[in-house]
Amino acid sequence: MIAPPVDLSGANTLGLPSRADVVRVITDTAALAAAAEAARAAGQPLTVLGGGSNVVLRDRIPGLVCLMRTRGVSETPSGDSVLVTAAAGERWHDLVRRTLGRGLYGLENLALIPGAVGAAPIQNIGAYGVELSDRFVSLRAMDVDSGSLRTFDRADCRFGYRDSVFKSGEQGRWIIVEVTLALSRRPAPVIDYPDLLLELERLGWQAPSPVQVAEAVIRVRRRKLPDPRWTGNAGSFFKNPVVPADVGRRLAAAHDLTVRAGEGGAAKLSAAQLIDRCGWKGRSAGPAAVWSRQPLVLVNTGAARARDILGLAEQVRADVHRRFGVELELEPRVIGQD
Ligand SMILES: Cc1cc2nc3c(=O)[nH]c(=O)nc-3n(C[C@H](O)[C@H](O)[C@H](O)COP(=O)(O)OP(=O)(O)OC[C@H]3O[C@@H](n4cnc5c(N)ncnc54)[C@H](O)[C@@H]3O)c2cc1C
């Protein structure tokens, strides 16, 4: 246990100053069970953090904060696939690199996403045409209320676009301890996402290997996204809005917008385009700014606190709503109190 109050500014990629009452670094399931038990006994809330790359931490986080640092990856052959099980505290990008290095394919499009394995199912991480749910088999999670462990299969997780049962519905109830994915020994690159395709063409890789796909993804990401080591950010701050098909058609015609097909015949708009059209790209409000190369990303330009980032997000949301009648939803989870 780390003595209170603990500064969490190094534990969130936005670099926001935030103090926790109590922090425990979790290195095994027994320590997690003990932490959950302690929080229950004290009647305190329990917050779990992996890499802190999808959260906005307010000034104070009451109760107990668990930093997931469990380690371990195992492989089990299963027909044409290999089932890879990784502990929640493993770094996601390390898992991508490790599996590629071992000739196990399927995660290449998800290279360089920050954070830990245990957080990947929370919002069903996705990038460049692939989502976690495409490779997902099952996970094990601890019930915060009872300390008991349960296995979730894909249907139990109710994955959606940047969503799962762990983000909507039962948020905060389950702590994911390990995740199992099915990867293939046979390469089957998914390269139809426009930015990725363009990069592969630029590199002259017409029939790319999975390692080359990962390399191309990394190049695009490095060009477009700020590196949290130097510029505090939480990746995309807004989800792409999903609207009924007829609304999508009307908006596209009225404003010349890009509309893609969403789940169940719905239309998916580009939040980046809506924000850009409102003139926010590169603009700042105090110590918070909209990233100049990708308007979906809000950055901490120096000494921002949660209220600065959320204040800017609110201005952006209000402008988009005024102009297009579309509600932007925040992607990161806002935690704590000011
Ligand atoms: C530069 C940048 C680029 C990004 N690009 C992408 C992208 O391409 N695609 C994408 O989907 N996301 C992206 N993200 C967002 C983020 O990296 C992912 O959502 C990632 O999975 C978050 O992992 P984390 O460990 O940092 O989670 P945290 O920020 O620590 O936590 C996020 C949420 O998950 C909960 N949580 C964390 N671990 C557990 C656990 N073990 N059990 C239960 N709940 C848990 C937390 O309580 C919190 O609610 C990006 C972020 C950055 C900074």
Ligand as a Chemical Component Dictionary entry (heavy atoms), coordinates in Angstrom:
data_LIG
# 
_chem_comp.id                   LIG 
_chem_comp.type                 NON-POLYMER 
_chem_comp.pdbx_formal_charge   0 
_chem_comp.three_letter_code    LIG 
# 
loop_
_chem_comp_atom.comp_id 
_chem_comp_atom.atom_id 
_chem_comp_atom.alt_atom_id 
_chem_comp_atom.type_symbol 
_chem_comp_atom.charge 
_chem_comp_atom.model_Cartn_x 
_chem_comp_atom.model_Cartn_y 
_chem_comp_atom.model_Cartn_z 
_chem_comp_atom.pdbx_ordinal 
LIG C1  C1  C 0 -2.469  7.986  -27.720 1  
LIG C2  C2  C 0 -3.679  7.098  -27.471 2  
LIG C3  C3  C 0 -4.195  6.347  -28.489 3  
LIG C4  C4  C 0 -5.298  5.514  -28.279 4  
LIG N1  N1  N 0 -5.783  4.787  -29.312 5  
LIG C5  C5  C 0 -6.844  3.976  -29.115 6  
LIG C6  C6  C 0 -7.368  3.215  -30.199 7  
LIG O1  O1  O 0 -6.858  3.244  -31.312 8  
LIG N2  N2  N 0 -8.438  2.438  -29.980 9  
LIG C7  C7  C 0 -9.031  2.344  -28.737 10 
LIG O2  O2  O 0 -10.008 1.607  -28.598 11 
LIG N3  N3  N 0 -8.542  3.049  -27.691 12 
LIG C8  C8  C 0 -7.478  3.863  -27.857 13 
LIG N4  N4  N 0 -6.993  4.602  -26.808 14 
LIG C9  C9  C 0 -7.662  4.529  -25.499 15 
LIG C10 C10 C 0 -7.008  3.540  -24.508 16 
LIG O3  O3  O 0 -5.653  3.344  -24.810 17 
LIG C11 C11 C 0 -7.691  2.178  -24.506 18 
LIG O4  O4  O 0 -9.054  2.319  -24.208 19 
LIG C12 C12 C 0 -7.056  1.228  -23.488 20 
LIG O5  O5  O 0 -7.650  -0.046 -23.568 21 
LIG C13 C13 C 0 -7.158  1.731  -22.057 22 
LIG O6  O6  O 0 -6.313  0.918  -21.277 23 
LIG P1  P1  P 0 -5.804  1.391  -19.859 24 
LIG O7  O7  O 0 -5.143  0.221  -19.213 25 
LIG O8  O8  O 0 -4.987  2.602  -19.974 26 
LIG O9  O9  O 0 -7.176  1.708  -19.144 27 
LIG P2  P2  P 0 -7.445  2.787  -17.993 28 
LIG O10 O10 O 0 -7.440  4.139  -18.570 29 
LIG O11 O11 O 0 -6.552  2.528  -16.840 30 
LIG O12 O12 O 0 -8.940  2.412  -17.592 31 
LIG C14 C14 C 0 -9.989  2.622  -18.510 32 
LIG C15 C15 C 0 -11.280 2.086  -17.902 33 
LIG O13 O13 O 0 -11.171 0.676  -17.730 34 
LIG C16 C16 C 0 -11.290 0.312  -16.351 35 
LIG N5  N5  N 0 -10.339 -0.781 -16.125 36 
LIG C17 C17 C 0 -9.004  -0.768 -16.363 37 
LIG N6  N6  N 0 -8.479  -1.980 -16.102 38 
LIG C18 C18 C 0 -9.506  -2.753 -15.687 39 
LIG C19 C19 C 0 -9.606  -4.125 -15.251 40 
LIG N7  N7  N 0 -8.561  -4.940 -15.186 41 
LIG N8  N8  N 0 -10.836 -4.592 -14.879 42 
LIG C20 C20 C 0 -11.933 -3.786 -14.921 43 
LIG N9  N9  N 0 -11.892 -2.483 -15.305 44 
LIG C21 C21 C 0 -10.690 -1.993 -15.692 45 
LIG C22 C22 C 0 -10.977 1.578  -15.570 46 
LIG O14 O14 O 0 -11.582 1.562  -14.292 47 
LIG C23 C23 C 0 -11.550 2.645  -16.498 48 
LIG O15 O15 O 0 -12.950 2.716  -16.337 49 
LIG C24 C24 C 0 -5.888  5.439  -26.990 50 
LIG C25 C25 C 0 -5.341  6.208  -25.946 51 
LIG C26 C26 C 0 -4.238  7.028  -26.180 52 
LIG C27 C27 C 0 -3.653  7.827  -25.052 53 
# 
loop_
_chem_comp_bond.comp_id 
_chem_comp_bond.atom_id_1 
_chem_comp_bond.atom_id_2 
_chem_comp_bond.value_order 
_chem_comp_bond.pdbx_ordinal 
LIG C1  C2  SING 1  
LIG C2  C3  SING 2  
LIG C2  C26 DOUB 3  
LIG C3  C4  DOUB 4  
LIG C4  N1  SING 5  
LIG C4  C24 SING 6  
LIG N1  C5  DOUB 7  
LIG C5  C6  SING 8  
LIG C5  C8  SING 9  
LIG C6  O1  DOUB 10 
LIG C6  N2  SING 11 
LIG N2  C7  SING 12 
LIG C7  O2  DOUB 13 
LIG C7  N3  SING 14 
LIG N3  C8  DOUB 15 
LIG C8  N4  SING 16 
LIG N4  C9  SING 17 
LIG N4  C24 SING 18 
LIG C9  C10 SING 19 
LIG C10 O3  SING 20 
LIG C10 C11 SING 21 
LIG C11 O4  SING 22 
LIG C11 C12 SING 23 
LIG C12 O5  SING 24 
LIG C12 C13 SING 25 
LIG C13 O6  SING 26 
LIG O6  P1  SING 27 
LIG P1  O7  DOUB 28 
LIG P1  O8  SING 29 
LIG P1  O9  SING 30 
LIG O9  P2  SING 31 
LIG P2  O10 DOUB 32 
LIG P2  O11 SING 33 
LIG P2  O12 SING 34 
LIG O12 C14 SING 35 
LIG C14 C15 SING 36 
LIG C15 O13 SING 37 
LIG C15 C23 SING 38 
LIG O13 C16 SING 39 
LIG C16 N5  SING 40 
LIG C16 C22 SING 41 
LIG N5  C17 SING 42 
LIG N5  C21 SING 43 
LIG C17 N6  DOUB 44 
LIG N6  C18 SING 45 
LIG C18 C19 SING 46 
LIG C18 C21 DOUB 47 
LIG C19 N7  SING 48 
LIG C19 N8  DOUB 49 
LIG N8  C20 SING 50 
LIG C20 N9  DOUB 51 
LIG N9  C21 SING 52 
LIG C22 O14 SING 53 
LIG C22 C23 SING 54 
LIG C23 O15 SING 55 
LIG C24 C25 DOUB 56 
LIG C25 C26 SING 57 
LIG C26 C27 SING 58 
# 
